[in-house]
Amino acid sequence: MKTQELFKVLEENQDKSLLFEYAPNLLVGANYHITEVKHLAIDSIDCGSQADAWKETIIQLWESPNELGKTEYMSVYKALAILNKVGKMKAYDLGAEVKFEYSNATFHTAQLFVNDFETKDDKLIIKLAVEKTDCKAKDLCGVPESLEAVSTSSAEPCCSPGGNCC
């Protein structure tokens, strides 16, 4: 989801509570705060020696230990006010991909992309997902798009020196 698309969704749902689903059926606690907004410009070289560049907006969510047990989620209106204040201080690239950075005691720190969203009653639920790493230079490096399944029923174990997958 692009930054401008997120703002549009937020603007259309200002009267709702804002929830984040960081994994299937797991919600960021109601005690979350928006603690940082990062405007990133990535300038990279991939394994095929190809240059690439893009921008990202990273919004960091943090659960306050002082508010454990809180049940009322931040309103979309308040979140939008925070994000708009940031935008007045440092302009957004509205075409940049938006991600949310989050972790808790049982979930590692990750930058999660917006996979989907839904409105349910008085809630706007932003559904986040982990983006897997990938090789951008598959064609140049001769990497097939999908790997063939390897049978483990051969006479030799898969990861033995003469095995067929290592």
C-alpha positions in Angstrom: 0.0 0.0 0.0 1.3 3.4 -0.9 1.4 6.2 1.7 -1.3 8.2 -0.1 -3.6 5.1 -0.1 -3.2 4.7 3.7 -4.0 8.4 4.2 -7.1 8.0 2.1 -8.3 4.9 4.1 -7.7 6.8 7.3 -9.5 9.9 6.2 -12.5 7.9 5.2 -12.7 6.2 8.6 -11.9 8.9 11.1 -14.8 7.9 13.4 -13.4 4.4 14.0 -10.9 2.9 16.3 -7.6 1.9 14.7 -6.4 -1.6 15.2 -3.4 -3.5 13.6 -3.4 -7.2 13.0 0.3 -8.1 12.9 -0.2 -11.9 12.3 -3.5 -13.8 11.6 -5.8 -13.2 14.5 -3.1 -11.4 16.6 -3.6 -7.7 17.3 -1.2 -5.0 18.4 -2.3 -4.2 22.0 -4.6 -1.3 22.7 -1.7 0.3 24.6 0.2 1.1 21.3 1.7 4.4 20.4 3.0 5.8 17.2 6.5 6.4 18.3 8.3 7.3 15.1 7.8 7.9 11.4 10.7 7.3 9.1 11.0 8.7 5.6 13.5 6.3 3.9 15.3 6.6 0.6 16.8 3.2 -0.4 19.6 3.1 -2.9 20.7 -0.5 -3.5 22.7 -2.9 -5.7 21.3 -6.4 -6.1 23.2 -9.7 -6.6 23.0 -9.2 -10.3 24.9 -5.9 -10.0 21.7 -3.9 -10.9 21.1 -0.6 -9.2 17.7 0.2 -7.8 16.2 3.0 -5.7 12.9 3.6 -4.0 11.3 5.3 -1.0 9.4 3.9 2.0 7.4 5.4 4.8 7.9 3.4 8.0 5.5 4.0 10.9 6.7 2.5 14.2 4.2 1.1 16.7 5.2 0.5 20.3 3.2 -1.0 23.2 3.6 1.0 26.4 4.3 -1.2 29.4 2.7 1.6 31.6 -0.7 1.0 29.9 -1.0 -2.8 30.0 -4.6 -3.8 30.2 -5.8 -0.8 28.2 -8.9 -1.8 26.2 -9.7 1.4 24.2 -7.7 1.6 20.9 -6.4 4.9 19.5 -8.9 6.5 17.2 -8.2 6.9 13.5 -8.8 10.6 14.0 -5.9 10.8 16.5 -3.6 8.7 14.4 -4.3 10.8 11.4 -3.6 14.0 13.5 -0.2 12.5 14.5 0.7 11.6 10.9 -0.4 15.0 9.6 1.7 16.7 12.2 4.7 14.7 11.0 3.9 15.6 7.4 4.1 19.3 8.3 7.5 18.9 9.8 8.9 16.6 7.1 6.9 16.0 3.9 5.8 12.6 2.9 6.5 11.0 -0.5 2.9 10.0 -1.0 4.0 7.4 -3.7 6.3 5.6 -1.2 5.4 2.2 0.0 4.1 2.3 3.6 5.2 -0.2 6.2 4.7 -0.6 10.0 7.6 -1.5 12.3 6.5 -3.5 15.3 7.5 -6.1 17.9 6.4 -7.4 21.2 7.6 -10.0 23.7 6.7 -12.9 21.5 7.1 -11.3 18.0 10.4 -10.3 16.6 11.0 -6.7 15.4 9.8 -6.6 11.8 8.8 -4.1 9.1 5.4 -5.3 8.0 3.7 -4.3 4.8 0.0 -3.5 4.6 -1.6 -6.7 3.2 -5.3 -5.5 3.5 -7.7 -3.6 5.7 -11.2 -4.1 6.8 -13.9 -2.1 8.6 -15.9 -4.0 11.2 -18.5 -2.2 13.3 -16.6 0.8 14.8 -13.1 -0.5 13.9 -10.7 0.0 11.1 -8.3 -3.0 11.1 -5.1 -2.7 9.2 -3.9 -6.2 8.3 -0.1 -6.5 8.2 2.1 -9.2 6.8 5.7 -10.2 6.7 7.4 -9.7 3.3 9.8 -12.5 2.5 13.3 -11.7 1.1 13.7 -12.4 -2.6 16.3 -12.4 -5.3 15.6 -9.5 -7.7 18.1 -10.7 -10.3 16.7 -14.2 -10.9 17.0 -13.9 -14.7 20.6 -12.7 -14.5 21.7 -15.2 -11.9 19.8 -18.2 -13.5 17.5 -18.7 -10.5 14.3 -20.5 -11.5 11.1 -18.8 -10.4 9.9 -21.8 -8.4 12.0 -24.5 -7.0 11.2 -28.1 -7.8 10.3 -30.3 -4.9 13.1 -32.8 -3.9 12.1 -36.3 -3.1 13.5 -37.6 0.2 12.8 -41.2 -0.8 16.1 -41.6 -2.7 18.6 -44.1 -1.4 20.9 -41.4 -0.3 19.9 -38.8 2.4 19.2 -35.4 1.0 22.0 -33.5 2.8 24.7 -36.2 2.6 27.8 -35.3 0.5 26.3 -37.0 -2.5 22.8 -35.9 -1.8 20.6 -34.1 -4.3 19.7 -30.8 -2.6 22.8 -29.3 -0.9 
